[in-house]
């Protein structure tokens, strides 16, 4: 599976023209979304174990992957994230091919990742705002996603 993702990502960074619910299963989109989550996880210069668990669970659930495949995707996306000069290659792909509902789920996952270690760092807040703008998210979606996550963590 990892070789297929790596090969596809290397050869082709595009997905179908019109966003569909099936687009989230496209390997390059999986890598892009995962890389954005990893960038957020490392924003405070510490990738805590609680963040790692949250990320793995979210990736498994979001893309319907086995635990092993999710870990492989995370490892590969981390390599791609480290090689990237900026976030544009990831945000442009997600922005173009995720539906508004998929973007909302991704934002909720991002806020869940931020809250996973119990500390909301200033760098994390800045980065999630920057990513939401690059994803061309509707005004209010970021705040709504945060509110949903805060409600879940309180209750």
URBELTA-V752200 format. One record per backbone hydrogen bond with DSSP energy under -0.5 kcal/mol. CO is the residue of the C=O (numbers start at 1). NH is the residue of the N-H. Records with the same first field share a line. If there is no record, write none. Layout:
CO=NH + NH
This chain:
1=5
2=6
3=7
4=8
5=9
6=10
7=11
8=12
20=23
21=24
22=25
23=26
26=29 + 30
27=31
28=32
29=33
30=34
31=35
32=36
33=37
34=38
35=39
36=40
37=41
38=42
40=43
42=45
46=48
48=52
49=53
50=54
51=55
52=56
53=57
54=58
55=59
56=60
57=61
58=62
59=63
60=64 + 65
66=70
67=71
68=72
69=73
70=74
71=75
72=76
73=77
74=78
75=79
76=80
77=81
78=82
79=83
80=84
87=90 + 91
88=92
89=93
90=94
91=95
92=96
93=97
94=98
97=20
99=103
100=104
101=105
102=106
103=107
104=108
105=109
106=110
107=111
108=112
109=113
110=114
111=115
112=116
113=117
114=117
115=118
119=121
121=125
122=126
123=127
124=128
125=129
126=130
127=131
128=132
129=133
130=134
131=135
132=137
133=136
138=141
140=144
141=145
142=146
143=147
144=148
145=149
146=150
147=151
148=152
149=153
150=154
151=155
